[in-house]
Amino acid sequence: MNASKAGGGIRPDGSWRNWAGNQRSYPVRVERPTTEAEVADLVRRAVADDLRVRVVGAGHSFTAVARTDDVLVSLDELTGLVAVDDATGRATVRAGMRLCDLNPELDARGLAMPNLGDIAYQSVAGAISTSTHGTGLGFRSIAAGVVGLRLVVGDGTVVVLDDDHDPDLRDVARVGLGALGVVTEVTLQCVPAFNLHAIDEIMAVDDVVVAFDSWAEETDHAEFFWMPHTGMAQVKRNTRTIEAPRPARNIGHAARRRWKRFKNKELLENVAFGALNHMGRLRPSAIPRLNNLVFDEVGRAEYLTTSYEVFASERRVRFLEMEYAVPREHGLEAFSRVRSLIDTLDRPISFPIEFRILGGDDVPLSTAEGRDTCFIAVHVFRGTPFEQYFRGVEAIMDDYAGRPHWGKLHFQTAATLACRYPQWGRFQEARDRLDPTRRFTNDHLTTVLGP
């Protein structure tokens, strides 16, 4: 799926906007390289013209991380599966390939990515560069599975980073925010293809909070969504298996099973939910009553299918999002404080709060670096005021040394972030080495990474 189909991308007038529509750029030129050599050439021309360079994938970041009024590089044409090593399970892909396109190709080779987020529109480079993650205490972020990178750096040369070529720098560059260079290829450590036995159900949120730690220990992938102003939450628990989906008993049973999943994932999560949000934006006082309708028709769903079909969902209702990563031991407490915060806001909240958990990793700018992590994501319908809500949530997360998702809205600066990442200095050293003249920066990166 290309960027335009996902709702963002380069417009006919040469401008660019992201999926949510809250970020726009008016670059002096747009580059659409099809090869690594073309990437190197455009960087050298930018150097000659003293222009900065920013790269965009699918435009699913809510921050201004990709914005530039200089040279905007679209990776839409730099796609495809380059090679698969069947012996090691390693897959090399071009940086602009969408996860939603990659997953079926891996599956056809008997492979899968170990973990995925709940949106698969992102480019591979965009997903790793912003520390995109899924859920599961025994698993890690997408970037943690990167074993090789090819980068065009600040002087237009190509740097190869893998097990045999500067693995220390490779480990730093896995989450780079596009500040270290233009990623052209990524090698991912995959696993044998697997299915997920999924159980989705509605439960009392107080019961969910009590049980969640146990679920996190016992279930491969656990998460929940609490609907504000209600006492209910949708719980998703997915267990990995190589068991094949069971055949339906008859045609009618198969049709009912398909309908139930379609109703939950498409009609209720997109069509009906979008309609309720439009109504709530027109009449905010009705939001608490409307929220109680959201889960009324959502029944228990249990199904078994390929992992990537369970992990990722269609997201047709546009929104703005903030997400914070806090140490696991503080996650449920922080969530409870956000629940209390919502009661104090001037405007009711119409979007659910998402709660996930992930194992720690060692990537310097990963939001889960050095600690098992809970992620708390808050959203508002596009066009809805958000600053009071998001600033209130951020103040809570600051108490736990919370780390904001690099692609989602926040109000932090380099001064407030540096102390939250033990390997911050290691990243800055890599940046000085690969892009000493700051060719790959913009105002946003100057704010969050420093000048």
HUWO-V182483 format. One record per pair of residues at least 4 apart in sequence whose ideal C-beta (glycine too) atoms are under 7 Angstrom apart, sorted by the first residue. I is the first residue (numbers start at 1). GAP is how many residues later the second one is. D is the distance in Angstrom with one decimal. If there is no record, write none. Layout:
I_GAP_D ; I_GAP_D
//
This chain:
1_4_4.8 ; 1_5_5.6 ; 1_97_5.6 ; 1_99_5.4 ; 1_120_5.8 ; 2_74_5.6 ; 3_5_5.2 ; 3_6_3.3 ; 3_55_5.0 ; 3_56_5.4 ; 3_73_6.0 ; 4_5_4.4 ; 6_13_5.7 ; 6_52_5.1 ; 6_115_4.2 ; 7_12_4.5 ; 8_9_5.8 ; 8_10_4.7 ; 8_11_4.0 ; 8_50_6.6 ; 8_51_2.9 ; 9_7_6.8 ; 9_50_5.9 ; 10_6_5.1 ; 10_20_5.8 ; 10_64_6.0 ; 11_4_4.8 ; 11_5_6.8 ; 11_6_6.6 ; 14_16_6.1 ; 15_9_6.1 ; 15_10_6.5 ; 15_11_5.1 ; 16_8_6.8 ; 16_9_4.5 ; 16_11_6.9 ; 16_40_6.4 ; 16_56_5.8 ; 17_4_5.7 ; 17_6_6.6 ; 17_7_4.8 ; 18_4_6.8 ; 18_5_4.4 ; 18_41_4.1 ; 18_43_6.3 ; 19_39_7.0 ; 19_40_4.9 ; 19_41_5.1 ; 20_42_5.5 ; 20_298_5.7 ; 20_299_6.8 ; 20_300_5.7 ; 20_362_6.0 ; 21_297_6.7 ; 21_361_6.3 ; 22_40_6.4 ; 22_298_6.0 ; 23_41_5.4 ; 23_44_5.7 ; 25_42_4.7 ; 25_43_5.7 ; 25_44_6.3 ; 25_47_6.0 ; 26_43_5.7 ; 27_41_5.8 ; 27_42_5.9 ; 27_43_6.3 ; 27_44_6.3 ; 27_45_3.8 ; 28_23_6.8 ; 28_41_6.8 ; 28_42_6.0 ; 28_43_7.0 ; 29_42_5.7 ; 30_42_5.0 ; 30_44_6.5 ; 31_11_4.6 ; 31_40_6.2 ; 31_42_4.8 ; 32_42_5.0 ; 32_44_6.5 ; 32_45_5.2 ; 33_5_3.7 ; 33_6_4.6 ; 33_9_6.2 ; 33_40_6.8 ; 33_44_6.7 ; 33_45_5.8 ; 34_4_6.0 ; 34_43_4.5 ; 34_44_6.4 ; 36_4_6.5 ; 36_114_6.7 ; 36_116_6.9 ; 36_122_6.4 ; 36_148_4.4 ; 37_4_6.4 ; 38_4_6.4 ; 39_4_6.5 ; 39_113_4.8 ; 39_143_5.2 ; 39_145_5.6 ; 40_4_6.5 ; 40_112_5.0 ; 40_116_5.0 ; 40_118_6.1 ; 41_4_6.4 ; 42_4_6.3 ; 42_29_6.9 ; 42_31_6.6 ; 43_4_6.6 ; 43_10_6.1 ; 43_109_5.4 ; 43_113_4.3 ; 43_139_6.7 ; 44_4_6.5 ; 44_112_3.7 ; 45_4_6.2 ; 46_5_4.5 ; 46_7_5.0 ; 46_25_4.9 ; 46_393_6.6 ; 47_108_7.0 ; 47_109_6.4 ; 47_392_6.6 ; 51_19_4.1 ; 51_20_5.0 ; 52_16_6.0 ; 52_18_4.3 ; 52_19_6.9 ; 52_387_6.1 ; 52_389_6.2 ; 52_390_6.6 ; 53_17_6.8 ; 53_18_4.7 ; 53_20_6.1 ; 53_386_5.7 ; 53_387_5.6 ; 54_12_5.5 ; 54_13_6.7 ; 54_14_3.8 ; 54_18_6.0 ; 54_19_6.9 ; 54_124_6.4 ; 54_386_7.0 ; 54_388_5.6 ; 55_11_6.9 ; 55_18_4.5 ; 55_20_6.3 ; 55_123_5.2 ; 55_127_5.5 ; 56_10_4.5 ; 56_16_6.4 ; 56_18_5.7 ; 57_18_5.5 ; 57_39_6.3 ; 57_65_6.1 ; 57_66_3.0 ; 57_68_5.9 ; 57_69_3.3 ; 58_40_6.4 ; 58_63_4.7 ; 58_64_5.2 ; 58_65_5.4 ; 58_68_6.2 ; 60_59_6.4 ; 60_61_5.8 ; 60_62_5.2 ; 60_66_6.9 ; 60_347_6.9 ; 61_4_5.1 ; 61_5_6.2 ; 61_69_6.1 ; 61_346_3.4 ; 62_258_5.7 ; 62_259_5.6 ; 62_345_6.4 ; 62_346_5.1 ; 62_347_4.9 ; 63_344_5.9 ; 63_345_6.6 ; 63_346_6.1 ; 63_381_6.1 ; 64_378_6.9 ; 64_380_3.9 ; 65_112_6.1 ; 65_113_6.9 ; 65_341_6.6 ; 65_342_6.2 ; 65_379_5.6 ; 65_380_7.0 ; 67_375_5.7 ; 67_377_6.5 ; 68_4_5.5 ; 68_374_5.2 ; 73_109_6.4 ; 75_20_5.4 ; 75_21_3.0 ; 75_48_5.7 ; 75_50_6.4 ; 76_20_5.7 ; 77_19_6.9 ; 78_16_4.9 ; 78_17_5.8 ; 78_18_4.1 ; 78_106_6.6 ; 79_15_5.2 ; 79_17_4.7 ; 79_18_4.3 ; 80_14_5.2 ; 80_17_6.2 ; 81_10_6.6 ; 81_12_5.4 ; 81_21_6.9 ; 81_24_5.2 ; 82_10_4.3 ; 82_11_6.1 ; 82_12_6.2 ; 82_103_6.4 ; 83_9_4.7 ; 84_7_4.9 ; 84_25_5.3 ; 85_5_4.6 ; 89_22_5.8 ; 89_100_6.5 ; 89_101_4.6 ; 89_102_6.4 ; 90_57_6.1 ; 90_97_5.5 ; 90_98_6.9 ; 90_99_5.8 ; 90_100_6.8 ; 91_15_6.2 ; 91_20_6.5 ; 91_97_5.2 ; 91_99_5.3 ; 92_56_6.9 ; 92_93_5.9 ; 92_95_4.5 ; 93_4_4.8 ; 93_9_6.0 ; 93_31_5.4 ; 93_92_7.0 ; 93_93_5.8 ; 93_95_7.0 ; 94_90_6.9 ; 94_91_5.9 ; 95_28_6.5 ; 95_29_5.9 ; 95_30_3.7 ; 95_88_4.5 ; 95_89_5.4 ; 95_90_6.2 ; 95_91_6.0 ; 96_27_5.0 ; 96_29_6.8 ; 97_4_5.8 ; 97_5_5.3 ; 97_26_6.5 ; 97_27_5.2 ; 98_4_6.8 ; 98_23_6.2 ; 98_24_6.9 ; 98_25_6.0 ; 99_4_6.1 ; 99_17_6.8 ; 99_21_4.3 ; 99_23_5.6 ; 99_25_6.6 ; 99_28_6.2 ; 100_20_4.0 ; 100_21_6.1 ; 100_212_6.9 ; 101_4_7.0 ; 102_4_6.1 ; 102_22_6.6 ; 103_4_6.3 ; 103_10_6.9 ; 103_17_6.6 ; 103_205_3.8 ; 104_4_6.5 ; 105_4_7.0 ; 106_5_4.4 ; 106_6_5.8 ; 106_7_6.8 ; 106_84_6.1 ; 107_5_6.4 ; 107_86_5.3 ; 107_199_6.0 ; 110_82_6.3 ; 110_83_5.2 ; 111_79_4.1 ; 111_80_7.0 ; 111_81_6.7 ; 111_82_5.7 ; 112_78_6.2 ; 112_79_5.8 ; 112_81_4.6 ; 112_82_5.9 ; 112_195_5.2 ; 112_196_6.8 ; 113_29_6.9 ; 113_32_6.9 ; 113_75_6.6 ; 113_77_6.1 ; 114_25_5.9 ; 114_31_5.9 ; 114_77_5.1 ; 115_19_4.0 ; 115_21_6.1 ; 115_24_4.3 ; 115_25_6.8 ; 115_27_6.8 ; 116_4_6.6 ; 116_18_5.0 ; 116_192_6.1 ; 116_195_3.9 ; 116_196_6.0 ; 117_15_5.1 ; 117_16_6.2 ; 117_17_5.2 ; 118_193_6.6 ; 118_194_6.1 ; 118_195_5.5 ; 119_193_6.3 ; 119_196_5.6 ; 120_188_6.8 ; 120_192_3.8 ; 122_4_4.8 ; 122_5_4.3 ; 122_10_6.3 ; 123_4_6.8 ; 124_4_6.6 ; 124_62_5.1 ; 125_4_5.8 ; 125_58_4.2 ; 125_61_6.4 ; 126_4_6.4 ; 127_5_4.1 ; 127_15_5.1 ; 128_14_5.6 ; 128_15_4.1 ; 128_18_5.7 ; 128_46_5.9 ; 128_47_6.6 ; 128_58_6.5 ; 129_46_6.3 ; 129_47_5.4 ; 129_48_5.7 ; 129_49_5.6 ; 129_54_6.9 ; 130_47_6.8 ; 130_275_6.9 ; 130_276_4.3 ; 130_277_3.8 ; 131_10_5.7 ; 131_12_5.9 ; 131_44_4.8 ; 131_234_6.7 ; 131_235_4.9 ; 131_236_4.9 ; 131_274_6.8 ; 131_275_5.6 ; 132_9_6.8 ; 132_10_5.4 ; 133_8_4.0 ; 133_9_6.6 ; 133_225_5.4 ; 133_235_6.7 ; 134_5_6.7 ; 134_87_6.9 ; 134_177_6.1 ; 135_86_5.1 ; 135_87_6.5 ; 135_88_4.5 ; 135_221_3.8 ; 135_222_5.9 ; 135_223_6.2 ; 136_84_5.5 ; 136_85_4.2 ; 136_222_6.5 ; 137_79_4.8 ; 137_80_6.8 ; 137_220_5.3 ; 137_222_5.6 ; 137_235_6.5 ; 138_82_6.6 ; 138_221_5.9 ; 139_219_6.7 ; 139_220_5.9 ; 140_4_3.8 ; 140_218_6.6 ; 140_219_5.3 ; 140_221_4.6 ; 140_228_6.9 ; 141_217_6.7 ; 141_220_6.0 ; 141_225_5.6 ; 141_227_5.9 ; 143_31_4.2 ; 143_32_4.9 ; 143_220_5.5 ; 143_223_6.1 ; 144_217_4.2 ; 144_219_5.9 ; 144_222_6.8 ; 145_43_5.4 ; 145_44_4.8 ; 146_28_4.5 ; 146_40_6.0 ; 146_41_7.0 ; 146_42_6.2 ; 147_15_6.5 ; 147_16_6.6 ; 147_40_5.2 ; 147_42_5.0 ; 148_13_6.7 ; 148_14_3.7 ; 148_22_6.9 ; 148_39_3.2 ; 149_12_4.5 ; 149_21_5.8 ; 149_24_5.6 ; 149_34_6.1 ; 149_37_6.0 ; 150_8_6.2 ; 150_10_5.7 ; 150_34_4.8 ; 150_35_4.1 ; 151_8_4.7 ; 151_10_6.7 ; 151_22_6.5 ; 151_29_6.4 ; 151_30_4.0 ; 151_31_6.7 ; 151_32_5.8 ; 152_4_6.5 ; 152_6_5.7 ; 152_29_5.4 ; 152_30_4.4 ; 152_32_6.2 ; 153_4_5.9 ; 153_6_5.3 ; 153_28_4.1 ; 153_281_4.4 ; 153_282_6.3 ; 154_27_6.7 ; 154_280_6.2 ; 154_281_3.8 ; 154_282_6.4 ; 154_283_5.7 ; 154_285_4.4 ; 154_286_6.8 ; 159_275_6.9 ; 160_5_4.7 ; 161_4_5.9 ; 161_5_5.4 ; 161_8_5.5 ; 161_9_3.6 ; 161_12_5.9 ; 162_5_6.9 ; 162_8_6.1 ; 162_25_6.7 ; 163_4_5.6 ; 166_4_6.2 ; 167_4_6.4 ; 169_4_6.0 ; 169_261_5.9 ; 171_192_6.6 ; 172_192_5.3 ; 172_254_5.9 ; 172_255_5.7 ; 172_258_4.5 ; 173_7_5.3 ; 173_257_6.5 ; 174_189_5.0 ; 175_188_5.1 ; 175_190_4.3 ; 175_191_5.3 ; 176_4_4.2 ; 177_229_5.7 ; 177_268_6.4 ; 177_272_7.0 ; 178_262_5.9 ; 179_252_5.8 ; 179_256_6.8 ; 179_261_5.5 ; 179_262_6.3 ; 179_266_5.5 ; 179_270_6.0 ; 180_250_6.2 ; 180_251_6.0 ; 180_254_4.7 ; 180_255_6.1 ; 180_260_6.9 ; 181_253_5.5 ; 181_254_6.4 ; 181_259_6.2 ; 194_46_5.1 ; 194_47_6.7 ; 194_48_6.0 ; 194_113_5.3 ; 195_46_5.3 ; 195_47_6.7 ; 195_48_6.4 ; 195_50_7.0 ; 195_109_5.6 ; 195_110_6.2 ; 195_111_5.8 ; 195_112_6.3 ; 196_42_4.4 ; 196_43_6.7 ; 196_44_6.2 ; 196_108_7.0 ; 196_109_7.0 ; 196_111_5.1 ; 196_114_4.1 ; 197_41_7.0 ; 197_42_4.5 ; 197_44_5.3 ; 197_107_4.9 ; 198_38_7.0 ; 198_40_4.9 ; 198_104_6.9 ; 198_105_5.4 ; 198_112_4.9 ; 199_38_4.9 ; 199_103_5.1 ; 200_34_6.5 ; 200_36_5.3 ; 200_64_6.7 ; 200_100_7.0 ; 200_101_4.5 ; 201_34_5.7 ; 201_99_4.4 ; 202_30_5.5 ; 202_32_5.7 ; 202_93_5.0 ; 202_96_5.7 ; 203_4_5.4 ; 203_5_5.4 ; 203_30_6.0 ; 203_32_5.4 ; 204_27_5.7 ; 204_28_6.4 ; 205_4_6.5 ; 205_21_5.0 ; 205_26_5.8 ; 205_27_6.2 ; 205_28_4.2 ; 206_4_6.8 ; 207_4_6.2 ; 208_4_5.9 ; 208_16_5.2 ; 208_25_4.8 ; 208_27_5.9 ; 209_123_5.6 ; 209_127_7.0 ; 211_4_5.8 ; 212_4_6.2 ; 212_10_6.9 ; 212_12_6.9 ; 212_120_6.5 ; 213_4_6.7 ; 214_4_6.0 ; 215_4_5.0 ; 215_7_4.3 ; 215_22_6.1 ; 216_6_5.3 ; 216_141_5.0 ; 219_18_4.7 ; 219_20_6.1 ; 220_18_6.2 ; 220_19_5.3 ; 220_20_4.8 ; 221_17_4.1 ; 222_15_5.2 ; 222_135_6.7 ; 223_13_5.2 ; 223_131_6.7 ; 223_132_6.2 ; 223_133_4.4 ; 224_9_4.8 ; 224_10_6.4 ; 224_11_4.7 ; 224_12_6.9 ; 224_131_5.3 ; 225_8_6.1 ; 225_9_4.6 ; 225_127_4.0 ; 225_128_6.9 ; 225_129_5.3 ; 226_7_4.3 ; 226_126_6.0 ; 226_127_5.0 ; 227_5_6.1 ; 227_64_5.0 ; 227_67_5.6 ; 227_68_6.2 ; 227_125_4.9 ; 228_63_6.3 ; 228_114_5.0 ; 228_121_4.2 ; 228_125_6.8 ; 229_58_6.8 ; 229_59_3.8 ; 229_62_5.0 ; 229_119_6.0 ; 230_61_5.3 ; 230_62_5.3 ; 232_63_5.1 ; 234_61_6.5 ; 234_64_6.6 ; 238_72_5.7 ; 243_61_6.6 ; 245_59_4.8 ; 245_60_5.7 ; 246_58_6.9 ; 248_5_4.4 ; 248_6_3.4 ; 248_9_6.2 ; 249_4_4.5 ; 251_4_6.3 ; 252_4_6.4 ; 253_4_6.3 ; 254_4_6.4 ; 255_4_6.1 ; 256_4_6.3 ; 257_4_6.8 ; 258_4_6.0 ; 259_4_6.0 ; 260_4_6.6 ; 260_39_6.7 ; 260_41_5.8 ; 261_4_5.9 ; 261_40_6.0 ; 261_42_5.9 ; 262_4_5.2 ; 262_5_6.8 ; 263_4_4.9 ; 263_5_6.1 ; 264_4_5.5 ; 264_5_6.8 ; 264_34_5.8 ; 264_37_5.3 ; 265_4_5.5 ; 265_48_6.0 ; 266_4_5.6 ; 266_5_6.8 ; 266_48_6.7 ; 267_4_5.0 ; 267_5_5.9 ; 268_4_5.1 ; 268_5_6.5 ; 268_29_6.0 ; 268_30_5.7 ; 269_4_5.7 ; 269_44_6.6 ; 270_4_6.0 ; 270_44_6.2 ; 270_46_4.3 ; 270_47_5.9 ; 271_4_6.7 ; 272_4_6.4 ; 273_4_6.4 ; 273_21_6.4 ; 273_44_5.7 ; 274_4_6.5 ; 274_42_6.7 ; 274_43_4.3 ; 275_4_6.6 ; 276_4_6.2 ; 276_14_4.7 ; 276_17_6.6 ; 276_18_6.5 ; 277_4_6.4 ; 277_40_6.3 ; 277_73_5.3 ; 277_104_4.3 ; 278_4_6.8 ; 279_4_6.4 ; 279_7_6.5 ; 279_11_6.1 ; 280_4_6.3 ; 280_6_6.2 ; 280_7_4.2 ; 280_10_5.4 ; 280_70_4.3 ; 281_100_5.8 ; 281_102_6.4 ; 281_103_6.0 ; 284_63_5.3 ; 284_64_5.7 ; 286_4_5.5 ; 287_4_6.0 ; 287_61_3.7 ; 287_63_4.8 ; 288_60_5.6 ; 290_60_6.9 ; 291_59_6.5 ; 292_4_7.0 ; 305_4_4.9 ; 305_5_6.1 ; 307_4_6.1 ; 308_4_6.0 ; 318_64_4.0 ; 319_32_6.0 ; 319_60_4.5 ; 319_61_6.3 ; 319_62_5.7 ; 319_63_5.7 ; 320_59_6.7 ; 320_60_5.4 ; 320_62_6.2 ; 320_66_5.6 ; 320_89_6.2 ; 321_56_6.0 ; 321_58_4.8 ; 321_87_4.9 ; 321_88_6.7 ; 322_56_5.3 ; 322_68_4.7 ; 322_71_6.1 ; 322_86_5.5 ; 322_87_4.8 ; 322_88_6.0 ; 323_52_5.8 ; 323_53_6.9 ; 323_54_3.9 ; 323_81_7.0 ; 323_82_4.1 ; 323_85_4.7 ; 324_52_5.5 ; 324_73_4.0 ; 324_78_4.1 ; 324_79_6.8 ; 324_80_5.7 ; 325_42_3.8 ; 325_43_6.1 ; 325_48_4.7 ; 325_50_5.3 ; 325_77_6.4 ; 325_78_4.5 ; 326_4_5.0 ; 326_5_5.6 ; 326_8_5.2 ; 326_47_6.9 ; 326_48_5.6 ; 326_50_7.0 ; 326_71_6.1 ; 326_74_4.2 ; 326_76_4.8 ; 327_44_5.1 ; 327_46_6.7 ; 327_73_6.3 ; 328_29_6.5 ; 328_44_4.1 ; 328_45_6.1 ; 328_46_5.4 ; 330_4_5.5 ; 330_70_4.4 ; 331_4_6.4 ; 331_26_6.9 ; 331_43_2.6 ; 332_4_6.4 ; 333_4_6.6 ; 334_4_6.7 ; 334_42_6.0 ; 334_62_5.9 ; 334_63_6.5 ; 334_66_5.8 ; 335_4_6.7 ; 335_20_5.7 ; 335_41_5.6 ; 336_4_6.8 ; 337_4_6.4 ; 337_59_4.9 ; 338_4_6.8 ; 338_15_6.3 ; 338_38_6.4 ; 338_40_6.9 ; 338_55_5.7 ; 338_58_6.1 ; 341_4_7.0 ; 341_51_4.9 ; 341_52_6.7 ; 341_55_6.7 ; 342_7_5.5 ; 345_4_6.9 ; 345_43_6.0 ; 345_44_5.7 ; 346_42_6.2 ; 347_38_6.3 ; 349_31_7.0 ; 349_40_6.5 ; 350_31_5.7 ; 351_28_3.8 ; 351_29_6.0 ; 351_30_6.4 ; 353_23_6.6 ; 353_24_6.8 ; 353_25_5.5 ; 354_23_4.2 ; 355_19_6.8 ; 355_21_5.9 ; 356_19_4.5 ; 357_17_5.2 ; 358_10_5.2 ; 358_15_5.2 ; 358_17_6.8 ; 359_13_5.6 ; 360_8_5.2 ; 360_9_6.9 ; 360_10_5.7 ; 360_11_4.7 ; 360_12_5.0 ; 360_13_6.4 ; 361_5_5.2 ; 361_7_5.4 ; 361_8_6.1 ; 362_7_6.6 ; 363_6_5.8 ; 364_5_6.3 ; 364_57_6.5 ; 364_59_3.6 ; 364_62_5.1 ; 364_63_4.6 ; 365_56_6.3 ; 365_62_5.4 ; 367_6_6.7 ; 367_36_4.4 ; 367_38_6.2 ; 368_5_4.1 ; 369_52_6.4 ; 369_54_6.6 ; 370_52_5.9 ; 378_11_6.7 ; 378_12_6.9 ; 378_15_5.3 ; 380_4_4.4 ; 380_6_4.5 ; 380_9_6.6 ; 386_4_5.1 ; 387_4_5.8 ; 388_4_6.3 ; 389_4_6.5 ; 390_4_6.2 ; 390_19_6.1 ; 391_4_6.5 ; 391_20_6.5 ; 393_4_6.4 ; 394_4_6.3 ; 394_16_6.2 ; 394_17_5.9 ; 397_5_3.0 ; 398_4_6.2 ; 401_19_5.0 ; 403_17_5.4 ; 404_4_6.5 ; 404_6_3.6 ; 404_8_5.8 ; 412_4_4.8 ; 412_5_5.1 ; 412_36_6.5 ; 413_4_6.8 ; 413_34_5.5 ; 413_35_6.5 ; 414_4_5.9 ; 414_33_6.9 ; 414_34_5.9 ; 414_35_5.6 ; 414_36_4.0 ; 417_4_6.6 ; 417_31_6.3 ; 418_6_4.7 ; 423_4_6.5 ; 424_4_6.5 ; 425_4_6.4 ; 426_4_6.8 ; 427_4_6.4 ; 428_4_6.4 ; 429_4_6.4 ; 430_4_6.1 ; 431_4_5.8 ; 432_4_5.5 ; 435_4_5.5 ; 435_5_5.2 ; 441_4_4.6 ; 441_5_6.0 ; 443_4_6.6 ; 444_4_6.4 ; 445_4_5.0 ; 446_5_5.3
//
